[in-house]
Amino acid sequence: MEDQIIEESVKGQKARTREQIERETEIPSSSIFSQFHQLYLAPIVVGIILALLLKLMGI
């Protein structure tokens, strides 16, 4: 946060306050299921699909 304030002041832009930056910054919501999907379920599904493709190709 402080880095962004310093960077804007160095560039000569009107420096925004910490509160303004916090209001304008969007933090995406992530649920437990989406994290589980990205970290565990998706790689397993991709691995299974790749294994099937390799088996069909005879490699």
URHU-V494734 format. One record per residue. N is the residue number from 1. RES is the residue in one letter. OMEGA is omega in whole degrees, -180 to 180 (none if undefined). Layout:
N&RES&OMEGA + N&RES&OMEGA
//
This chain:
1&M&-180 + 2&E&178 + 3&D&-179 + 4&Q&178 + 5&I&179 + 6&I&-179 + 7&E&179 + 8&E&-180 + 9&S&178 + 10&V&-180 + 11&K&179 + 12&G&178 + 13&Q&176 + 14&K&-176 + 15&A&177 + 16&R&178 + 17&T&179 + 18&R&-179 + 19&E&178 + 20&Q&179 + 21&I&180 + 22&E&179 + 23&R&-175 + 24&E&-178 + 25&T&178 + 26&E&176 + 27&I&-178 + 28&P&178 + 29&S&178 + 30&S&-180 + 31&S&179 + 32&I&-178 + 33&F&-179 + 34&S&177 + 35&Q&178 + 36&F&-180 + 37&H&-177 + 38&Q&-173 + 39&L&-172 + 40&Y&-172 + 41&L&-178 + 42&A&179 + 43&P&179 + 44&I&180 + 45&V&179 + 46&V&178 + 47&G&179 + 48&I&179 + 49&I&178 + 50&L&179 + 51&A&179 + 52&L&179 + 53&L&178 + 54&L&179 + 55&K&179 + 56&L&179 + 57&M&177 + 58&G&-180 + 59&I&none
//
